[in-house]
Amino acid sequence: MSESIYNFEVKNNKGETKSLSDYKGKAMLIVNTASQCGFTPQYDGLQNLYDKFKNKGLEVLAFPCNQFGGQEPGSDSEIASFCQMNYSLKFPIFSKIDVNGKDTHPLYNFLKSQKKGFLGTKDIKWNFTKFLVDKNGKVLERYGSSTKPEDIEKDIEKIL
């Protein structure tokens, strides 16, 4: 069987294992996030996208990561509390992971192999890098940290 995004399992922020096969037939916007980053206000834009498109089949999946400037030092429960208190997030926030290096989560190895970054780079450069996955599990696009969620809206509309 060829490698598919649906083969991966992730842990939610309560430590429970979740299969990405649960998202078959839905588009996904997968984002590595951090609570103490200059891009953290993008949580508002991500929630807006989720509110606007969840009924049309969009899922936003947030994966906290502390690899960039130590900007996500909290525990999974502290991160969840911060996101709820400050941004009232309704989309899933998963357990903290590594997106680069020897302990890279297998999901991120897959995402990076499917869509390279600027000038063909593989590594994630910073928090709030976003991957857009269509309803068939194909990784369509990779967006850098400075791409605001609202700037992705047209790409999302095309695949829903």
DRENLUM-443535 format. One record per residue: residue number from 0; residue in three letters; chain; y, z, x of N, C-alpha, C in turn. Coordinates in steps of 0.02 Angstrom, whole numbers, always signed. Each point is the difference from the previous one (the first is absolute). Layout:
<kolfi pos="NUM" code="ALA" unit="A" n_y="Y" n_z="Z" n_x="X" ca_y="Y" ca_z="Z" ca_x="X" c_y="Y" c_z="Z" c_x="X"/>
...
END
This chain:
<kolfi pos="0" code="MET" unit="A" n_y="-59" n_z="+0" n_x="+42" ca_y="+59" ca_z="+0" ca_x="-42" c_y="+62" c_z="+0" c_x="+45"/>
<kolfi pos="1" code="SER" unit="A" n_y="+47" n_z="-43" n_x="-16" ca_y="+60" ca_z="-3" ca_x="+41" c_y="+43" c_z="+61" c_x="-14"/>
<kolfi pos="2" code="GLU" unit="A" n_y="+42" n_z="+16" n_x="+48" ca_y="+43" ca_z="+59" ca_x="-7" c_y="+50" c_z="-12" c_x="-56"/>
<kolfi pos="3" code="SER" unit="A" n_y="+6" n_z="+49" n_x="-43" ca_y="+46" ca_z="-4" ca_x="-57" c_y="+38" c_z="+65" c_x="-5"/>
<kolfi pos="4" code="ILE" unit="A" n_y="+61" n_z="-4" n_x="-25" ca_y="+39" ca_z="+62" ca_x="-8" c_y="-36" c_z="+48" c_x="-47"/>
<kolfi pos="5" code="TYR" unit="A" n_y="-41" n_z="-27" n_x="-45" ca_y="-35" ca_z="+42" ca_x="-48" c_y="-57" c_z="+40" c_x="+31"/>
<kolfi pos="6" code="ASN" unit="A" n_y="-18" n_z="-15" n_x="+62" ca_y="-54" ca_z="+37" ca_x="+34" c_y="+25" c_z="+67" c_x="+28"/>
<kolfi pos="7" code="PHE" unit="A" n_y="+66" n_z="+10" n_x="+2" ca_y="+27" ca_z="+59" ca_x="+34" c_y="+5" c_z="+60" c_x="-47"/>
<kolfi pos="8" code="GLU" unit="A" n_y="-11" n_z="+58" n_x="+30" ca_y="+9" ca_z="+63" ca_x="-35" c_y="+57" c_z="+37" c_x="+34"/>
<kolfi pos="9" code="VAL" unit="A" n_y="+38" n_z="+35" n_x="-40" ca_y="+57" ca_z="+40" ca_x="+25" c_y="-4" c_z="+69" c_x="-32"/>
<kolfi pos="10" code="LYS" unit="A" n_y="+34" n_z="+47" n_x="+29" ca_y="+3" ca_z="+67" ca_x="-29" c_y="+67" c_z="+9" c_x="-35"/>
<kolfi pos="11" code="ASN" unit="A" n_y="-1" n_z="+27" n_x="-61" ca_y="+63" ca_z="+14" ca_x="-32" c_y="+29" c_z="+65" c_x="+29"/>
<kolfi pos="12" code="ASN" unit="A" n_y="+59" n_z="+20" n_x="-22" ca_y="+31" ca_z="+58" ca_x="+31" c_y="-31" c_z="+66" c_x="-22"/>
<kolfi pos="13" code="LYS" unit="A" n_y="-52" n_z="-3" n_x="-39" ca_y="-39" ca_z="+60" ca_x="-17" c_y="-66" c_z="+1" c_x="+39"/>
<kolfi pos="14" code="GLY" unit="A" n_y="-9" n_z="-50" n_x="+44" ca_y="-61" ca_z="-3" ca_x="+41" c_y="-58" c_z="-34" c_x="-32"/>
<kolfi pos="15" code="GLU" unit="A" n_y="+10" n_z="-30" n_x="-59" ca_y="-54" ca_z="-34" ca_x="-35" c_y="-4" c_z="-73" c_x="+23"/>
<kolfi pos="16" code="THR" unit="A" n_y="-61" n_z="-25" n_x="+7" ca_y="-11" ca_z="-69" ca_x="+21" c_y="+11" c_z="-47" c_x="-59"/>
<kolfi pos="17" code="LYS" unit="A" n_y="+37" n_z="-54" n_x="+14" ca_y="+14" ca_z="-50" ca_x="-52" c_y="-15" c_z="-68" c_x="+30"/>
<kolfi pos="18" code="SER" unit="A" n_y="-35" n_z="-42" n_x="-38" ca_y="-15" ca_z="-67" ca_x="+23" c_y="+55" c_z="-48" c_x="-22"/>
<kolfi pos="19" code="LEU" unit="A" n_y="+20" n_z="-44" n_x="+45" ca_y="+49" ca_z="-50" ca_x="-19" c_y="-28" c_z="-51" c_x="-49"/>
<kolfi pos="20" code="SER" unit="A" n_y="-67" n_z="+1" n_x="-10" ca_y="-29" ca_z="-44" ca_x="-51" c_y="+24" c_z="+21" c_x="-70"/>
<kolfi pos="21" code="ASP" unit="A" n_y="+26" n_z="+61" n_x="-6" ca_y="+29" ca_z="+22" ca_x="-64" c_y="+61" c_z="-42" c_x="-19"/>
<kolfi pos="22" code="TYR" unit="A" n_y="+29" n_z="-35" n_x="+49" ca_y="+60" ca_z="-40" ca_x="-12" c_y="-15" c_z="-74" c_x="-8"/>
<kolfi pos="23" code="LYS" unit="A" n_y="-64" n_z="-18" n_x="-6" ca_y="-18" ca_z="-71" ca_x="-11" c_y="+37" c_z="-26" c_x="-61"/>
<kolfi pos="24" code="GLY" unit="A" n_y="+26" n_z="-61" n_x="+6" ca_y="+37" ca_z="-30" ca_x="-56" c_y="+72" c_z="+22" c_x="-5"/>
<kolfi pos="25" code="LYS" unit="A" n_y="+22" n_z="+41" n_x="+48" ca_y="+70" ca_z="+21" ca_x="+2" c_y="+32" c_z="-23" c_x="+65"/>
<kolfi pos="26" code="ALA" unit="A" n_y="+65" n_z="-13" n_x="-3" ca_y="+38" ca_z="-12" ca_x="+62" c_y="+15" c_z="+68" c_x="+30"/>
<kolfi pos="27" code="MET" unit="A" n_y="+4" n_z="+3" n_x="+67" ca_y="+16" ca_z="+63" ca_x="+34" c_y="+57" c_z="-11" c_x="+49"/>
<kolfi pos="28" code="LEU" unit="A" n_y="+44" n_z="+49" n_x="+3" ca_y="+50" ca_z="+4" ca_x="+52" c_y="-18" c_z="+63" c_x="+39"/>
<kolfi pos="29" code="ILE" unit="A" n_y="-23" n_z="-9" n_x="+62" ca_y="-24" ca_z="+54" ca_x="+42" c_y="+52" c_z="+15" c_x="+53"/>
<kolfi pos="30" code="VAL" unit="A" n_y="+21" n_z="+63" n_x="+4" ca_y="+58" ca_z="+19" ca_x="+42" c_y="-17" c_z="+62" c_x="+41"/>
<kolfi pos="31" code="ASN" unit="A" n_y="+17" n_z="-2" n_x="+65" ca_y="-4" ca_z="+61" ca_x="+39" c_y="+67" c_z="+35" c_x="-5"/>
<kolfi pos="32" code="THR" unit="A" n_y="-2" n_z="+64" n_x="-20" ca_y="+61" ca_z="+35" ca_x="-19" c_y="+12" c_z="+61" c_x="+44"/>
<kolfi pos="33" code="ALA" unit="A" n_y="+61" n_z="+28" n_x="-5" ca_y="+19" ca_z="+62" ca_x="+34" c_y="+57" c_z="+33" c_x="-39"/>
<kolfi pos="34" code="SER" unit="A" n_y="+1" n_z="+65" n_x="-1" ca_y="+49" ca_z="+38" ca_x="-39" c_y="+65" c_z="+13" c_x="+36"/>
<kolfi pos="35" code="GLN" unit="A" n_y="+2" n_z="-8" n_x="+66" ca_y="+60" ca_z="+17" ca_x="+38" c_y="+25" c_z="-60" c_x="+40"/>
<kolfi pos="36" code="CYS" unit="A" n_y="+0" n_z="-57" n_x="-33" ca_y="+17" ca_z="-64" ca_x="+32" c_y="+63" c_z="-28" c_x="-32"/>
<kolfi pos="37" code="GLY" unit="A" n_y="+36" n_z="-40" n_x="+38" ca_y="+58" ca_z="-34" ca_x="-28" c_y="-18" c_z="-47" c_x="-57"/>
<kolfi pos="38" code="PHE" unit="A" n_y="-63" n_z="-21" n_x="-2" ca_y="-23" ca_z="-45" ca_x="-54" c_y="-30" c_z="+38" c_x="-60"/>
<kolfi pos="39" code="THR" unit="A" n_y="-3" n_z="+67" n_x="+4" ca_y="-30" ca_z="+40" ca_x="-54" c_y="+30" c_z="-16" c_x="-68"/>
<kolfi pos="40" code="PRO" unit="A" n_y="+66" n_z="-14" n_x="-6" ca_y="+27" ca_z="-17" ca_x="-66" c_y="-34" c_z="-62" c_x="-32"/>
<kolfi pos="41" code="GLN" unit="A" n_y="-39" n_z="-38" n_x="+39" ca_y="-37" ca_z="-55" ca_x="-29" c_y="-51" c_z="+24" c_x="-52"/>
<kolfi pos="42" code="TYR" unit="A" n_y="-16" n_z="+65" n_x="+1" ca_y="-44" ca_z="+26" ca_x="-52" c_y="+28" c_z="-16" c_x="-69"/>
<kolfi pos="43" code="ASP" unit="A" n_y="+67" n_z="+3" n_x="-8" ca_y="+31" ca_z="-17" ca_x="-65" c_y="-16" c_z="-72" c_x="-19"/>
<kolfi pos="44" code="GLY" unit="A" n_y="+8" n_z="-47" n_x="+47" ca_y="-14" ca_z="-70" ca_x="-13" c_y="-73" c_z="-12" c_x="-15"/>
<kolfi pos="45" code="LEU" unit="A" n_y="-45" n_z="+34" n_x="+36" ca_y="-71" ca_z="-7" ca_x="-13" c_y="-18" c_z="+25" c_x="-70"/>
<kolfi pos="46" code="GLN" unit="A" n_y="+30" n_z="+57" n_x="-20" ca_y="-13" ca_z="+26" ca_x="-67" c_y="+27" c_z="-48" c_x="-53"/>
<kolfi pos="47" code="ASN" unit="A" n_y="+58" n_z="-30" n_x="+13" ca_y="+28" ca_z="-49" ca_x="-47" c_y="-47" c_z="-60" c_x="-9"/>
<kolfi pos="48" code="LEU" unit="A" n_y="-27" n_z="-25" n_x="+56" ca_y="-48" ca_z="-56" ca_x="-4" c_y="-61" c_z="+21" c_x="-40"/>
<kolfi pos="49" code="TYR" unit="A" n_y="-25" n_z="+60" n_x="+14" ca_y="-59" ca_z="+25" ca_x="-36" c_y="+14" c_z="+5" c_x="-74"/>
<kolfi pos="50" code="ASP" unit="A" n_y="+58" n_z="+29" n_x="-18" ca_y="+17" ca_z="+7" ca_x="-71" c_y="+5" c_z="-69" c_x="-34"/>
<kolfi pos="51" code="LYS" unit="A" n_y="+30" n_z="-47" n_x="+35" ca_y="+12" ca_z="-66" ca_x="-29" c_y="-64" c_z="-41" c_x="-9"/>
<kolfi pos="52" code="PHE" unit="A" n_y="-47" n_z="+7" n_x="+48" ca_y="-57" ca_z="-45" ca_x="+2" c_y="-69" c_z="+32" c_x="-10"/>
<kolfi pos="53" code="LYS" unit="A" n_y="-4" n_z="+66" n_x="-7" ca_y="-66" ca_z="+31" ca_x="-6" c_y="-39" c_z="-26" c_x="-61"/>
<kolfi pos="54" code="ASN" unit="A" n_y="+35" n_z="-14" n_x="-54" ca_y="-35" ca_z="-25" ca_x="-60" c_y="-20" c_z="-73" c_x="+6"/>
<kolfi pos="55" code="LYS" unit="A" n_y="+25" n_z="-33" n_x="+52" ca_y="-20" ca_z="-70" ca_x="+13" c_y="-53" c_z="-3" c_x="+56"/>
<kolfi pos="56" code="GLY" unit="A" n_y="-19" n_z="+59" n_x="+27" ca_y="-54" ca_z="+1" ca_x="+48" c_y="+19" c_z="+15" c_x="+72"/>
<kolfi pos="57" code="LEU" unit="A" n_y="+58" n_z="+32" n_x="+12" ca_y="+19" ca_z="+18" ca_x="+68" c_y="-17" c_z="+73" c_x="+14"/>
<kolfi pos="58" code="GLU" unit="A" n_y="-29" n_z="+13" n_x="+57" ca_y="-10" ca_z="+68" ca_x="+25" c_y="+38" c_z="+7" c_x="+65"/>
<kolfi pos="59" code="VAL" unit="A" n_y="+36" n_z="+54" n_x="+9" ca_y="+33" ca_z="+17" ca_x="+63" c_y="-42" c_z="+55" c_x="+31"/>
<kolfi pos="60" code="LEU" unit="A" n_y="-21" n_z="-8" n_x="+62" ca_y="-41" ca_z="+49" ca_x="+34" c_y="+37" c_z="+23" c_x="+62"/>
<kolfi pos="61" code="ALA" unit="A" n_y="+17" n_z="+64" n_x="+4" ca_y="+37" ca_z="+28" ca_x="+56" c_y="-47" c_z="+38" c_x="+47"/>
<kolfi pos="62" code="PHE" unit="A" n_y="+5" n_z="-15" n_x="+64" ca_y="-40" ca_z="+32" ca_x="+51" c_y="+47" c_z="+34" c_x="+51"/>
<kolfi pos="63" code="PRO" unit="A" n_y="+12" n_z="+65" n_x="-8" ca_y="+43" ca_z="+35" ca_x="+48" c_y="-28" c_z="-5" c_x="+70"/>
<kolfi pos="64" code="CYS" unit="A" n_y="+46" n_z="-4" n_x="+48" ca_y="-18" ca_z="-8" ca_x="+70" c_y="+51" c_z="+36" c_x="+43"/>
<kolfi pos="65" code="ASN" unit="A" n_y="-24" n_z="+37" n_x="+50" ca_y="+45" ca_z="+40" ca_x="+43" c_y="+6" c_z="-31" c_x="+69"/>
<kolfi pos="66" code="GLN" unit="A" n_y="-16" n_z="-65" n_x="+8" ca_y="-1" ca_z="-31" ca_x="+66" c_y="+68" c_z="-26" c_x="+24"/>
<kolfi pos="67" code="PHE" unit="A" n_y="+50" n_z="+1" n_x="-42" ca_y="+64" ca_z="-29" ca_x="+18" c_y="+53" c_z="+55" c_x="-1"/>
<kolfi pos="68" code="GLY" unit="A" n_y="+18" n_z="+25" n_x="+59" ca_y="+51" ca_z="+50" ca_x="+6" c_y="-18" c_z="+67" c_x="-32"/>
<kolfi pos="69" code="GLY" unit="A" n_y="-64" n_z="+13" n_x="-13" ca_y="-21" ca_z="+63" ca_x="-30" c_y="+34" c_z="+12" c_x="-67"/>
<kolfi pos="70" code="GLN" unit="A" n_y="+10" n_z="-54" n_x="-38" ca_y="+40" ca_z="+5" ca_x="-61" c_y="-40" c_z="+18" c_x="-63"/>
<kolfi pos="71" code="GLU" unit="A" n_y="-64" n_z="+16" n_x="+9" ca_y="-42" ca_z="+23" ca_x="-56" c_y="-43" c_z="+58" c_x="+24"/>
<kolfi pos="72" code="PRO" unit="A" n_y="+32" n_z="+57" n_x="+17" ca_y="-38" ca_z="+55" ca_x="+30" c_y="-38" c_z="+43" c_x="-51"/>
<kolfi pos="73" code="GLY" unit="A" n_y="+15" n_z="-6" n_x="-64" ca_y="-29" ca_z="+45" ca_x="-50" c_y="-73" c_z="-12" c_x="-14"/>
<kolfi pos="74" code="SER" unit="A" n_y="-29" n_z="+48" n_x="-36" ca_y="-69" ca_z="-6" ca_x="-23" c_y="+0" c_z="-48" c_x="-60"/>
<kolfi pos="75" code="ASP" unit="A" n_y="-59" n_z="-21" n_x="-21" ca_y="-5" ca_z="-44" ca_x="-59" c_y="+33" c_z="+31" c_x="-61"/>
<kolfi pos="76" code="SER" unit="A" n_y="-10" n_z="+65" n_x="-11" ca_y="+30" ca_z="+32" ca_x="-59" c_y="+76" c_z="+6" c_x="+7"/>
<kolfi pos="77" code="GLU" unit="A" n_y="+24" n_z="+13" n_x="+61" ca_y="+73" ca_z="+3" ca_x="+10" c_y="+32" c_z="-69" c_x="-11"/>
<kolfi pos="78" code="ILE" unit="A" n_y="-34" n_z="-52" n_x="+23" ca_y="+25" ca_z="-68" ca_x="-10" c_y="+3" c_z="-16" c_x="-75"/>
<kolfi pos="79" code="ALA" unit="A" n_y="-53" n_z="+16" n_x="-36" ca_y="-2" ca_z="-12" ca_x="-72" c_y="+56" c_z="+37" c_x="-36"/>
<kolfi pos="80" code="SER" unit="A" n_y="+11" n_z="+63" n_x="+19" ca_y="+54" ca_z="+39" ca_x="-31" c_y="+68" c_z="-31" c_x="+15"/>
<kolfi pos="81" code="PHE" unit="A" n_y="+11" n_z="-20" n_x="+62" ca_y="+64" ca_z="-31" ca_x="+18" c_y="+11" c_z="-63" c_x="-41"/>
<kolfi pos="82" code="CYS" unit="A" n_y="-50" n_z="-42" n_x="-5" ca_y="+6" ca_z="-64" ca_x="-37" c_y="+13" c_z="+13" c_x="-74"/>
<kolfi pos="83" code="GLN" unit="A" n_y="-33" n_z="+50" n_x="-27" ca_y="+9" ca_z="+16" ca_x="-71" c_y="+70" c_z="+28" c_x="-13"/>
<kolfi pos="84" code="MET" unit="A" n_y="+20" n_z="+48" n_x="+42" ca_y="+65" ca_z="+33" ca_x="-10" c_y="+59" c_z="-47" c_x="+10"/>
<kolfi pos="85" code="ASN" unit="A" n_y="-4" n_z="-42" n_x="+52" ca_y="+57" ca_z="-41" ca_x="+18" c_y="+1" c_z="-70" c_x="-31"/>
<kolfi pos="86" code="TYR" unit="A" n_y="-59" n_z="-25" n_x="-18" ca_y="-4" ca_z="-69" ca_x="-23" c_y="-40" c_z="-9" c_x="-65"/>
<kolfi pos="87" code="SER" unit="A" n_y="-30" n_z="+53" n_x="-26" ca_y="-40" ca_z="-3" ca_x="-62" c_y="-50" c_z="-58" c_x="+1"/>
<kolfi pos="88" code="LEU" unit="A" n_y="-35" n_z="-7" n_x="+56" ca_y="-46" ca_z="-56" ca_x="+8" c_y="-59" c_z="+6" c_x="-47"/>
<kolfi pos="89" code="LYS" unit="A" n_y="-19" n_z="-57" n_x="-28" ca_y="-57" ca_z="-3" ca_x="-46" c_y="-59" c_z="-39" c_x="+30"/>
<kolfi pos="90" code="PHE" unit="A" n_y="+13" n_z="-39" n_x="+53" ca_y="-54" ca_z="-37" ca_x="+32" c_y="-37" c_z="+44" c_x="+49"/>
<kolfi pos="91" code="PRO" unit="A" n_y="-61" n_z="-19" n_x="+19" ca_y="-41" ca_z="+44" ca_x="+42" c_y="+26" c_z="+5" c_x="+72"/>
<kolfi pos="92" code="ILE" unit="A" n_y="-2" n_z="+62" n_x="+25" ca_y="+15" ca_z="+14" ca_x="+70" c_y="-65" c_z="+26" c_x="+29"/>
<kolfi pos="93" code="PHE" unit="A" n_y="-23" n_z="-33" n_x="+52" ca_y="-65" ca_z="+17" ca_x="+29" c_y="+8" c_z="+50" c_x="+56"/>
<kolfi pos="94" code="SER" unit="A" n_y="-56" n_z="+19" n_x="+29" ca_y="-1" ca_z="+46" ca_x="+57" c_y="+33" c_z="-34" c_x="+61"/>
<kolfi pos="95" code="LYS" unit="A" n_y="+30" n_z="+40" n_x="+41" ca_y="+34" ca_z="-25" ca_x="+60" c_y="-50" c_z="-34" c_x="+46"/>
<kolfi pos="96" code="ILE" unit="A" n_y="+21" n_z="-58" n_x="+27" ca_y="-44" ca_z="-39" ca_x="+44" c_y="+38" c_z="-25" c_x="+61"/>
<kolfi pos="97" code="ASP" unit="A" n_y="-36" n_z="-28" n_x="+48" ca_y="+29" ca_z="-37" ca_x="+55" c_y="-4" c_z="-74" c_x="-16"/>
<kolfi pos="98" code="VAL" unit="A" n_y="+53" n_z="-37" n_x="+16" ca_y="+1" ca_z="-72" ca_x="-12" c_y="-3" c_z="-41" c_x="+65"/>
<kolfi pos="99" code="ASN" unit="A" n_y="+4" n_z="+35" n_x="+56" ca_y="-5" ca_z="-32" ca_x="+67" c_y="-42" c_z="+45" c_x="+44"/>
<kolfi pos="100" code="GLY" unit="A" n_y="-23" n_z="-29" n_x="+57" ca_y="-35" ca_z="+40" ca_x="+50" c_y="-74" c_z="+8" c_x="-14"/>
<kolfi pos="101" code="LYS" unit="A" n_y="-32" n_z="+41" n_x="+40" ca_y="-74" ca_z="+7" ca_x="-3" c_y="-25" c_z="+30" c_x="-65"/>
<kolfi pos="102" code="ASP" unit="A" n_y="+43" n_z="+38" n_x="-35" ca_y="-22" ca_z="+31" ca_x="-63" c_y="+27" c_z="-36" c_x="-61"/>
<kolfi pos="103" code="THR" unit="A" n_y="+18" n_z="-63" n_x="+9" ca_y="+25" ca_z="-40" ca_x="-57" c_y="-51" c_z="+1" c_x="-57"/>
<kolfi pos="104" code="HIS" unit="A" n_y="+24" n_z="+12" n_x="-60" ca_y="-43" ca_z="-1" ca_x="-58" c_y="-28" c_z="-71" c_x="-7"/>
<kolfi pos="105" code="PRO" unit="A" n_y="-65" n_z="-8" n_x="-17" ca_y="-30" ca_z="-67" ca_x="-6" c_y="+38" c_z="-46" c_x="-48"/>
<kolfi pos="106" code="LEU" unit="A" n_y="+29" n_z="+27" n_x="-53" ca_y="+39" ca_z="-41" ca_x="-46" c_y="+58" c_z="-33" c_x="+37"/>
<kolfi pos="107" code="TYR" unit="A" n_y="+34" n_z="+37" n_x="+43" ca_y="+57" ca_z="-29" ca_x="+36" c_y="-22" c_z="-49" c_x="+54"/>
<kolfi pos="108" code="ASN" unit="A" n_y="-59" n_z="+12" n_x="+31" ca_y="-26" ca_z="-52" ca_x="+46" c_y="-10" c_z="-65" c_x="-38"/>
<kolfi pos="109" code="PHE" unit="A" n_y="-27" n_z="+5" n_x="-61" ca_y="-11" ca_z="-59" ca_x="-41" c_y="+67" c_z="-33" c_x="-19"/>
<kolfi pos="110" code="LEU" unit="A" n_y="+47" n_z="+38" n_x="-26" ca_y="+64" ca_z="-28" ca_x="-21" c_y="+35" c_z="-35" c_x="+58"/>
<kolfi pos="111" code="LYS" unit="A" n_y="+0" n_z="+32" n_x="+58" ca_y="+34" ca_z="-29" ca_x="+59" c_y="-35" c_z="-63" c_x="+24"/>
<kolfi pos="112" code="SER" unit="A" n_y="-66" n_z="-4" n_x="-9" ca_y="-37" ca_z="-60" ca_x="+21" c_y="+14" c_z="-58" c_x="-48"/>
<kolfi pos="113" code="GLN" unit="A" n_y="+17" n_z="+16" n_x="-63" ca_y="+12" ca_z="-52" ca_x="-50" c_y="+71" c_z="-28" c_x="+4"/>
<kolfi pos="114" code="LYS" unit="A" n_y="+48" n_z="+42" n_x="+16" ca_y="+70" ca_z="-21" ca_x="+3" c_y="+32" c_z="+31" c_x="+61"/>
<kolfi pos="115" code="LYS" unit="A" n_y="+16" n_z="-41" n_x="+49" ca_y="+33" ca_z="+24" ca_x="+60" c_y="+74" c_z="+12" c_x="-15"/>
<kolfi pos="116" code="GLY" unit="A" n_y="+31" n_z="+37" n_x="+44" ca_y="+71" ca_z="+15" ca_x="-8" c_y="+43" c_z="-53" c_x="+34"/>
<kolfi pos="117" code="PHE" unit="A" n_y="+62" n_z="+17" n_x="+10" ca_y="+50" ca_z="-44" ca_x="+31" c_y="-25" c_z="-24" c_x="+67"/>
<kolfi pos="118" code="LEU" unit="A" n_y="+5" n_z="-64" n_x="+12" ca_y="-22" ca_z="-33" ca_x="+62" c_y="-74" c_z="+12" c_x="+15"/>
<kolfi pos="119" code="GLY" unit="A" n_y="-40" n_z="+8" n_x="-53" ca_y="-72" ca_z="+7" ca_x="+9" c_y="-25" c_z="+67" c_x="+22"/>
<kolfi pos="120" code="THR" unit="A" n_y="+44" n_z="+50" n_x="-1" ca_y="-21" ca_z="+67" ca_x="+20" c_y="-48" c_z="+29" c_x="-52"/>
<kolfi pos="121" code="LYS" unit="A" n_y="-44" n_z="+43" n_x="+24" ca_y="-49" ca_z="+30" ca_x="-45" c_y="+21" c_z="+70" c_x="-21"/>
<kolfi pos="122" code="ASP" unit="A" n_y="+24" n_z="+40" n_x="+48" ca_y="+16" ca_z="+69" ca_x="-16" c_y="+55" c_z="+6" c_x="-52"/>
<kolfi pos="123" code="ILE" unit="A" n_y="-4" n_z="+53" n_x="-39" ca_y="+53" ca_z="+19" ca_x="-46" c_y="+58" c_z="+26" c_x="+43"/>
<kolfi pos="124" code="LYS" unit="A" n_y="+60" n_z="-22" n_x="-15" ca_y="+58" ca_z="+19" ca_x="+42" c_y="+33" c_z="+64" c_x="-22"/>
<kolfi pos="125" code="TRP" unit="A" n_y="-2" n_z="+16" n_x="-66" ca_y="+35" ca_z="+60" ca_x="-24" c_y="-24" c_z="+16" c_x="-70"/>
<kolfi pos="126" code="ASN" unit="A" n_y="+25" n_z="+55" n_x="-26" ca_y="-15" ca_z="+21" ca_x="-69" c_y="+25" c_z="-52" c_x="-50"/>
<kolfi pos="127" code="PHE" unit="A" n_y="-32" n_z="-2" n_x="-57" ca_y="+18" ca_z="-43" ca_x="-56" c_y="-11" c_z="-74" c_x="+15"/>
<kolfi pos="128" code="THR" unit="A" n_y="-51" n_z="-15" n_x="+40" ca_y="-26" ca_z="-69" ca_x="+4" c_y="-42" c_z="-10" c_x="-62"/>
<kolfi pos="129" code="LYS" unit="A" n_y="+6" n_z="-58" n_x="-31" ca_y="-31" ca_z="-12" ca_x="-65" c_y="-46" c_z="-60" c_x="+3"/>
<kolfi pos="130" code="PHE" unit="A" n_y="-58" n_z="+5" n_x="-32" ca_y="-47" ca_z="-55" ca_x="-6" c_y="-9" c_z="-15" c_x="-75"/>
<kolfi pos="131" code="LEU" unit="A" n_y="+8" n_z="-63" n_x="-18" ca_y="-11" ca_z="-22" ca_x="-69" c_y="-68" c_z="-33" c_x="-5"/>
<kolfi pos="132" code="VAL" unit="A" n_y="-41" n_z="+25" n_x="-47" ca_y="-68" ca_z="-24" ca_x="-10" c_y="-5" c_z="-27" c_x="-71"/>
<kolfi pos="133" code="ASP" unit="A" n_y="-28" n_z="-60" n_x="-8" ca_y="-4" ca_z="-29" ca_x="-67" c_y="-58" c_z="+30" c_x="-40"/>
<kolfi pos="134" code="LYS" unit="A" n_y="-8" n_z="-22" n_x="-63" ca_y="-50" ca_z="+28" ca_x="-45" c_y="-71" c_z="-15" c_x="+21"/>
<kolfi pos="135" code="ASN" unit="A" n_y="-9" n_z="-46" n_x="+48" ca_y="-67" ca_z="-16" ca_x="+26" c_y="-14" c_z="+34" c_x="+66"/>
<kolfi pos="136" code="GLY" unit="A" n_y="+46" n_z="+43" n_x="+23" ca_y="-10" ca_z="+36" ca_x="+62" c_y="+23" c_z="-35" c_x="+62"/>
<kolfi pos="137" code="LYS" unit="A" n_y="+35" n_z="-57" n_x="-7" ca_y="+25" ca_z="-37" ca_x="+58" c_y="+66" c_z="+30" c_x="+23"/>
<kolfi pos="138" code="VAL" unit="A" n_y="+5" n_z="+15" n_x="+65" ca_y="+62" ca_z="+26" ca_x="+28" c_y="+48" c_z="-60" c_x="+8"/>
<kolfi pos="139" code="LEU" unit="A" n_y="+52" n_z="-1" n_x="-40" ca_y="+45" ca_z="-57" ca_x="-2" c_y="+59" c_z="+4" c_x="+48"/>
<kolfi pos="140" code="GLU" unit="A" n_y="+27" n_z="+61" n_x="+8" ca_y="+63" ca_z="+5" ca_x="+36" c_y="+5" c_z="+69" c_x="+33"/>
<kolfi pos="141" code="ARG" unit="A" n_y="+38" n_z="+0" n_x="+54" ca_y="+16" ca_z="+62" ca_x="+36" c_y="+76" c_z="+2" c_x="+6"/>
<kolfi pos="142" code="TYR" unit="A" n_y="+29" n_z="+57" n_x="-18" ca_y="+73" ca_z="+8" ca_x="+3" c_y="+17" c_z="+58" c_x="+46"/>
<kolfi pos="143" code="GLY" unit="A" n_y="+51" n_z="-9" n_x="+39" ca_y="+22" ca_z="+54" ca_x="+45" c_y="+36" c_z="+55" c_x="-37"/>
<kolfi pos="144" code="SER" unit="A" n_y="+14" n_z="+54" n_x="+37" ca_y="+32" ca_z="+59" ca_x="-28" c_y="+66" c_z="-14" c_x="-34"/>
<kolfi pos="145" code="SER" unit="A" n_y="+38" n_z="-46" n_x="+29" ca_y="+68" ca_z="-12" ca_x="-27" c_y="-1" c_z="-43" c_x="-63"/>
<kolfi pos="146" code="THR" unit="A" n_y="-58" n_z="-29" n_x="-18" ca_y="-5" ca_z="-37" ca_x="-63" c_y="-2" c_z="+50" c_x="-57"/>
<kolfi pos="147" code="LYS" unit="A" n_y="+51" n_z="-2" n_x="-42" ca_y="+3" ca_z="+48" ca_x="-56" c_y="-50" c_z="-20" c_x="-54"/>
<kolfi pos="148" code="PRO" unit="A" n_y="-27" n_z="+49" n_x="-35" ca_y="-48" ca_z="-16" ca_x="-53" c_y="+27" c_z="-51" c_x="-51"/>
<kolfi pos="149" code="GLU" unit="A" n_y="+64" n_z="+5" n_x="-18" ca_y="+27" ca_z="-48" ca_x="-48" c_y="+0" c_z="-71" c_x="+26"/>
<kolfi pos="150" code="ASP" unit="A" n_y="+0" n_z="-8" n_x="+66" ca_y="-2" ca_z="-67" ca_x="+30" c_y="-69" c_z="-33" c_x="-6"/>
<kolfi pos="151" code="ILE" unit="A" n_y="-50" n_z="+40" n_x="-19" ca_y="-69" ca_z="-25" ca_x="-7" c_y="-15" c_z="-19" c_x="-73"/>
<kolfi pos="152" code="GLU" unit="A" n_y="+45" n_z="+18" n_x="-44" ca_y="-12" ca_z="-8" ca_x="-72" c_y="-22" c_z="-70" c_x="-20"/>
<kolfi pos="153" code="LYS" unit="A" n_y="+33" n_z="-51" n_x="+26" ca_y="-17" ca_z="-69" ca_x="-18" c_y="-71" c_z="-18" c_x="+23"/>
<kolfi pos="154" code="ASP" unit="A" n_y="-19" n_z="+24" n_x="+59" ca_y="-68" ca_z="-13" ca_x="+24" c_y="-52" c_z="+34" c_x="-45"/>
<kolfi pos="155" code="ILE" unit="A" n_y="+16" n_z="+59" n_x="-24" ca_y="-45" ca_z="+36" ca_x="-45" c_y="-6" c_z="-36" c_x="-66"/>
<kolfi pos="156" code="GLU" unit="A" n_y="+57" n_z="-22" n_x="-28" ca_y="-1" ca_z="-35" ca_x="-64" c_y="-44" c_z="-62" c_x="+3"/>
<kolfi pos="157" code="LYS" unit="A" n_y="+0" n_z="-35" n_x="+57" ca_y="-39" ca_z="-61" ca_x="+8" c_y="-75" c_z="+11" c_x="-6"/>
<kolfi pos="158" code="ILE" unit="A" n_y="-23" n_z="+60" n_x="+20" ca_y="-73" ca_z="+11" ca_x="+2" c_y="-26" c_z="+40" c_x="-60"/>
<kolfi pos="159" code="LEU" unit="A" n_y="+45" n_z="+21" n_x="-44" ca_y="-23" ca_z="+39" ca_x="-58" c_y="-13" c_z="-43" c_x="-61"/>
END
